């Protein structure tokens, strides 16, 4: 509407100005006005394309024994699709802003979908029916990450965002449990990581640190330093008989840490661009770490050695010089019983990619 109004007004101004000052004939004035209209239409299309819906979160969620794929982004709607058929089976509506994060959380023995967004809320959904179970409020700014973390025999839902706080809720009741405010800058990502028989809560912060917390008490366990820029993605990864923590960010590096000691074990450098997404991939009896960002494709790493073992395709963006890249979200998904990587990014599509074959 704004572009249409501006276009009409500018055409009128051009025609009137040219007529008043007799710079051009009527025909020439109309041609000039038409040229201005064409330019404005092209600019409008370019702006709308740049701001068009894109996907910033993907997550596998179970409905019974059926694995489905949830994905969301700038359109405020969470879509749920069947990866076997490619059909959309649900639309979860309720967020008032961009959806930044998704995760599966177990409540009373049933899997629910948790989401966090720019509207400062965390929401719980029944993915099979689309019913919104609860809205968890308290955040004073956009929520960037959500995750489930086990505490004793139960689970808590953790979230962090631009208000520089970590918040934990009891997902079954929606009751707030704890707020942790470390004063370390905005929270870019959160994840649970197993260490010494218990779950710790990991958080990535704007002061370039990764921090580990005891979720039951809110006590800070340790601070991991080494990133040269904001860490924007976290995930737990199995390596041989160990469980490690992976982090990545705008310093274009993936780092592997021992969460029990805080030791940095490997630093893996990507080819190009900031990194925004990490996930663990299980291929047979082997675990790999997948990373995605502004560079071409999704990289696969061996967490035991820190070596890169392959690349699979990534999302496409109309500005992408390599035709694939600009990935903002990753997860593993089963398609007809085959493990694949699901990617979401700036091309307005969610794709699944095979893990076996010539790319790996």
C-alpha positions as CSV (number, residue, x, y, z in Angstrom):
1,X,0.0,0.0,0.0
2,X,2.8,2.5,0.9
3,X,4.6,1.7,-2.3
4,X,1.4,2.2,-4.3
5,X,0.6,5.5,-2.8
6,X,4.2,6.8,-3.2
7,X,4.2,5.6,-6.8
8,X,1.0,7.5,-7.7
9,X,2.1,10.7,-5.9
10,X,5.5,10.7,-7.5
11,X,3.9,10.2,-11.0
12,X,1.6,13.1,-10.4
13,X,4.5,15.3,-9.2
14,X,6.6,14.4,-12.2
15,X,3.8,15.1,-14.7
16,X,2.8,18.4,-13.1
17,X,6.4,19.6,-12.8
18,X,7.2,18.9,-16.4
19,X,4.0,20.5,-17.6
20,X,4.5,23.6,-15.5
21,X,8.1,24.2,-16.5
22,X,7.5,23.1,-20.1
23,X,10.6,21.0,-20.0
24,X,9.1,18.2,-22.0
25,X,6.1,17.7,-24.2
26,X,3.1,15.9,-22.9
27,X,4.1,12.7,-24.6
28,X,7.7,12.9,-23.3
29,X,6.3,13.7,-19.8
30,X,4.1,10.6,-19.8
31,X,7.1,8.4,-21.0
32,X,9.2,9.8,-18.2
33,X,6.4,9.1,-15.7
34,X,6.1,5.6,-17.0
35,X,9.9,5.1,-16.6
36,X,9.7,6.3,-12.9
37,X,6.8,3.9,-12.3
38,X,8.8,0.9,-13.7
39,X,11.7,1.8,-11.5
40,X,9.5,2.0,-8.4
41,X,7.8,-1.3,-9.2
42,X,11.3,-2.9,-9.5
43,X,12.4,-1.4,-6.2
44,X,9.2,-2.6,-4.5
45,X,9.7,-6.1,-5.7
46,X,13.3,-6.2,-4.6
47,X,12.4,-4.9,-1.1
48,X,9.5,-7.3,-0.7
49,X,11.7,-10.2,-1.8
50,X,14.5,-9.2,0.6
51,X,11.9,-9.1,3.4
52,X,9.9,-12.1,2.3
53,X,9.2,-15.0,4.7
54,X,12.3,-17.0,5.6
55,X,12.8,-19.8,8.1
56,X,14.9,-19.3,11.2
57,X,13.9,-22.5,13.2
58,X,13.4,-26.2,12.3
59,X,12.8,-29.0,14.7
60,X,11.7,-32.7,14.6
61,X,8.7,-33.4,16.8
62,X,6.9,-36.7,17.3
63,X,3.2,-37.3,17.0
64,X,2.8,-40.8,18.3
65,X,5.4,-42.8,16.5
66,X,5.4,-40.4,13.6
67,X,8.3,-38.0,13.2
68,X,7.1,-34.6,11.8
69,X,9.1,-31.5,11.0
70,X,8.2,-28.1,12.5
71,X,9.5,-25.0,11.0
72,X,9.0,-21.3,11.4
73,X,10.3,-17.8,10.8
74,X,9.2,-14.3,9.9
75,X,5.5,-15.2,9.1
76,X,4.7,-15.8,12.8
77,X,3.1,-19.1,11.9
78,X,4.7,-22.5,12.8
79,X,4.2,-25.0,10.1
80,X,4.2,-28.8,10.7
81,X,5.0,-31.0,7.8
82,X,5.2,-34.7,7.0
83,X,8.8,-35.3,5.7
84,X,7.8,-38.6,4.1
85,X,5.2,-37.0,1.8
86,X,6.2,-33.3,1.9
87,X,2.6,-32.4,2.9
88,X,1.8,-29.7,5.4
89,X,-0.3,-31.2,8.2
90,X,-0.7,-28.3,10.6
91,X,-0.4,-24.6,11.2
92,X,0.2,-23.3,14.7
93,X,-0.9,-19.7,15.1
94,X,-0.5,-17.4,18.0
95,X,2.9,-15.7,18.0
96,X,2.8,-11.9,17.4
97,X,6.3,-11.7,15.9
98,X,9.1,-13.6,14.2
99,X,9.6,-17.1,15.6
100,X,13.3,-17.6,16.4
101,X,13.5,-21.0,18.1
102,X,11.7,-24.4,18.3
103,X,12.3,-27.5,20.4
104,X,10.5,-30.6,21.5
105,X,9.7,-30.9,25.2
106,X,8.3,-33.9,27.1
107,X,5.4,-33.1,29.3
108,X,3.6,-35.9,31.2
109,X,4.9,-38.5,28.8
110,X,3.8,-36.7,25.7
111,X,5.9,-34.6,23.4
112,X,5.0,-31.0,22.9
113,X,6.5,-28.3,20.8
114,X,8.0,-25.2,22.5
115,X,8.6,-22.0,20.5
116,X,10.1,-18.6,21.3
117,X,9.9,-15.4,19.4
118,X,10.1,-11.7,19.0
119,X,6.8,-11.2,20.8
120,X,8.7,-11.9,24.1
121,X,6.8,-15.2,24.7
122,X,7.5,-18.9,24.9
123,X,4.6,-21.0,23.8
124,X,3.8,-24.7,24.1
125,X,1.8,-26.5,21.5
126,X,0.2,-29.9,20.7
127,X,1.8,-30.5,17.3
128,X,-0.8,-33.1,16.3
129,X,-3.8,-30.9,16.9
130,X,-2.3,-27.4,16.7
131,X,-3.7,-26.5,20.1
132,X,-1.8,-23.9,22.0
133,X,-1.3,-25.4,25.5
134,X,0.2,-22.4,27.3
135,X,1.9,-19.1,26.9
136,X,4.9,-18.5,29.1
137,X,5.5,-14.8,29.7
138,X,8.2,-12.9,31.6
139,X,10.8,-12.1,29.0
140,X,11.3,-8.4,28.4
141,X,12.7,-8.8,24.9
142,X,12.9,-11.2,22.0
143,X,13.4,-14.8,22.8
144,X,16.4,-16.3,20.9
145,X,16.6,-19.9,22.2
146,X,14.6,-22.6,23.9
147,X,15.5,-26.0,25.1
148,X,14.5,-28.8,27.5
149,X,16.8,-29.6,30.4
150,X,16.4,-32.5,32.8
151,X,16.4,-31.9,36.6
152,X,16.2,-35.0,38.6
153,X,13.2,-37.1,37.4
154,X,11.6,-34.1,35.7
155,X,12.2,-31.5,33.0
156,X,12.3,-27.8,32.8
157,X,11.9,-25.6,29.8
158,X,14.7,-23.0,29.5
159,X,14.7,-19.9,27.3
160,X,17.0,-16.9,26.8
161,X,17.0,-13.8,24.7
162,X,17.8,-10.1,24.2
163,X,16.9,-9.2,27.8
164,X,20.1,-10.9,28.9
165,X,18.3,-13.3,31.2
166,X,17.8,-17.1,31.3
167,X,14.4,-18.2,32.4
168,X,13.2,-21.6,33.5
169,X,9.6,-22.8,33.6
170,X,7.9,-26.0,34.7
171,X,6.3,-26.9,31.4
172,X,3.5,-29.0,32.8
173,X,2.0,-26.1,34.8
174,X,3.6,-23.1,33.1
175,X,4.9,-21.9,36.4
176,X,8.1,-19.9,36.4
177,X,10.9,-21.6,38.4
178,X,14.0,-19.3,38.1
179,X,15.5,-16.3,36.4
180,X,19.2,-16.2,35.9
181,X,20.8,-12.8,35.1
182,X,24.5,-13.1,34.6
183,X,25.0,-9.7,33.1
184,X,26.9,-11.2,30.1
185,X,25.0,-9.6,27.3
186,X,22.1,-11.0,25.2
187,X,21.5,-14.8,25.2
188,X,22.1,-16.0,21.6
189,X,21.4,-19.7,22.2
190,X,20.7,-22.3,24.9
191,X,21.0,-26.1,25.0
192,X,21.2,-29.0,27.5
193,X,24.4,-30.9,27.8
194,X,25.0,-34.1,29.8
195,X,28.0,-33.9,32.2
196,X,28.9,-36.3,35.0
197,X,25.5,-37.9,35.2
198,X,23.5,-34.7,35.2
199,X,22.1,-32.2,32.7
200,X,23.7,-28.7,32.6
201,X,22.2,-25.7,30.9
202,X,24.6,-24.1,28.4
203,X,24.0,-20.5,27.2
204,X,25.8,-18.4,24.6
205,X,26.2,-14.7,25.3
206,X,26.9,-11.4,23.7
207,X,30.2,-11.0,25.7
208,X,31.6,-13.9,23.6
209,X,31.3,-16.5,26.4
210,X,29.6,-19.8,26.7
211,X,28.4,-20.4,30.2
212,X,27.3,-23.6,32.0
213,X,24.7,-23.6,34.7
214,X,23.2,-26.0,37.3
215,X,19.5,-25.7,36.3
216,X,18.2,-27.0,39.6
217,X,19.9,-24.2,41.6
218,X,20.8,-21.6,39.0
219,X,24.4,-21.8,40.1
220,X,27.0,-21.0,37.4
221,X,29.3,-24.0,37.0
222,X,31.9,-22.5,34.6
223,X,32.6,-20.0,31.9
224,X,34.0,-21.1,28.5
225,X,36.1,-18.4,26.8
226,X,37.8,-18.5,23.4
227,X,35.3,-17.2,20.8
228,X,36.5,-14.1,18.9
229,X,32.9,-13.0,18.3
230,X,29.4,-13.8,19.5
231,X,28.6,-17.5,19.8
232,X,25.2,-17.9,18.1
233,X,24.7,-21.7,18.2
234,X,25.1,-24.5,20.7
235,X,24.5,-28.3,20.7
236,X,25.4,-31.5,22.6
237,X,27.4,-33.9,20.5
238,X,28.5,-37.5,21.3
239,X,32.2,-38.3,20.6
240,X,33.2,-41.9,21.2
241,X,32.3,-42.5,24.8
242,X,32.1,-38.8,25.7
243,X,29.5,-36.1,25.5
244,X,30.8,-32.8,24.4
245,X,29.5,-29.3,23.9
246,X,29.7,-27.7,20.5
247,X,29.5,-23.9,19.9
248,X,29.8,-21.7,16.8
249,X,29.4,-18.1,15.9
250,X,30.4,-15.1,14.0
251,X,34.1,-15.8,14.3
252,X,33.5,-18.5,11.6
253,X,34.7,-21.3,13.9
254,X,33.1,-24.4,15.5
255,X,34.5,-25.2,18.9
256,X,34.3,-28.4,20.9
257,X,34.4,-28.4,24.7
258,X,34.6,-30.9,27.5
259,X,31.7,-29.7,29.7
260,X,33.0,-31.4,32.7
261,X,36.4,-29.6,32.7
262,X,35.8,-26.6,30.4
263,X,38.7,-27.7,28.2
264,X,38.6,-26.6,24.6
265,X,39.3,-29.7,22.6
266,X,39.0,-28.7,18.9
267,X,38.6,-25.6,16.9
268,X,37.3,-26.2,13.4
269,X,37.4,-23.3,10.9
270,X,34.6,-23.0,8.3
271,X,35.3,-21.9,4.7
272,X,33.3,-18.7,4.7
273,X,30.9,-16.6,6.7
274,X,29.3,-16.4,10.1
275,X,27.8,-19.6,11.6
276,X,24.3,-19.8,12.9
277,X,23.2,-23.4,13.4
278,X,24.6,-26.7,14.8
279,X,23.1,-30.1,15.3
280,X,24.1,-33.7,16.0
281,X,23.6,-36.1,13.2
282,X,23.5,-39.9,13.8
283,X,24.4,-42.0,10.8
284,X,24.3,-45.7,11.6
285,X,26.5,-46.0,14.7
286,X,28.4,-42.9,13.9
287,X,27.8,-39.4,15.3
288,X,28.6,-36.3,13.2
289,X,28.4,-32.6,13.9
290,X,26.6,-30.5,11.3
291,X,27.2,-26.7,11.0
292,X,25.5,-24.1,8.8
293,X,25.7,-20.4,8.2
294,X,26.5,-17.8,5.5
295,X,28.9,-20.1,3.6
296,X,28.1,-22.7,1.0
297,X,26.4,-25.9,2.2
298,X,26.3,-27.6,5.5
299,X,29.6,-28.9,6.8
300,X,29.9,-32.3,8.6
301,X,32.6,-32.8,11.2
302,X,34.0,-35.8,13.1
303,X,33.7,-34.7,16.8
304,X,36.3,-37.2,17.9
305,X,39.1,-35.8,15.6
306,X,37.7,-32.4,14.7
307,X,38.2,-33.1,11.0
308,X,35.7,-32.1,8.3
309,X,34.3,-35.3,6.7
310,X,31.9,-33.9,4.1
311,X,29.4,-31.2,2.9
312,X,25.8,-31.5,2.0
313,X,23.6,-28.9,0.3
314,X,22.2,-25.8,2.0
315,X,19.4,-23.3,1.6
316,X,19.7,-20.8,-1.3
317,X,19.4,-17.1,-1.1
318,X,19.1,-14.7,-4.0
319,X,22.2,-12.8,-2.9
320,X,24.2,-16.0,-2.3
321,X,27.3,-16.1,-4.5
322,X,27.6,-19.8,-4.3
323,X,23.9,-20.7,-4.9
324,X,23.7,-22.4,-1.5
325,X,24.2,-21.1,1.9
326,X,22.6,-18.6,4.3
327,X,21.4,-21.5,6.5
328,X,19.8,-20.3,9.8
329,X,18.5,-23.6,11.2
330,X,19.4,-27.3,11.2
331,X,18.0,-30.6,12.6
332,X,18.1,-34.3,11.9
333,X,14.9,-35.8,10.5
334,X,13.8,-39.3,9.4
335,X,12.5,-39.5,5.9
336,X,11.1,-42.9,5.0
337,X,13.3,-44.3,7.7
338,X,16.4,-42.7,6.3
339,X,18.3,-40.1,8.4
340,X,18.6,-36.7,6.7
341,X,19.4,-33.1,7.5
342,X,16.7,-30.5,7.4
343,X,17.7,-26.9,6.7
344,X,15.9,-23.6,6.8
345,X,17.3,-20.3,5.7
346,X,16.8,-17.3,3.5
347,X,15.3,-18.9,0.4
348,X,11.8,-19.3,1.9
349,X,12.1,-23.1,1.7
350,X,12.9,-26.0,4.1
351,X,14.9,-28.8,2.4
352,X,16.0,-32.2,3.5
353,X,19.3,-33.6,2.4
354,X,20.7,-37.1,2.2
355,X,23.7,-37.9,4.4
356,X,25.0,-40.8,2.4
357,X,26.5,-40.7,-1.1
358,X,29.1,-38.6,-2.9
359,X,28.8,-35.6,-0.6
360,X,29.8,-37.5,2.5
